[in-house]
Amino acid sequence: MSASDNRKEREDDEIWAEKKRGAYRKHPSCRGVLVIEQDRYEVRVDLRSESGWTSRMPRNPDDILELASFGLSCRVADLYTGTPVQRHASR
């Protein structure tokens, strides 16, 4: 996410990132949406199944991010390898 994704156009507006997330979820062929924060360990995971959307938000670096249908299994910390978030956490 970029800094502008967390900005509101007006006070009553949704955050831009939430608008984009909602638009992706409305797209019929979309099976998953990941929103990876740039300044902290936090990943929003939305996955579509036959019964609808499920959401979770792992925030612990050791949480496992499992996206079997995409062939991905890793720790949240692995997404941040080489980033300022990881360098800051290792101090």
Helices and strands as residue ranges (DSSP letters): G 3-6, H 16-26, E 32-36, E 43-49, E 52-56, E 64-67, G 68-70, E 72-75, H 76-79, H 84-89
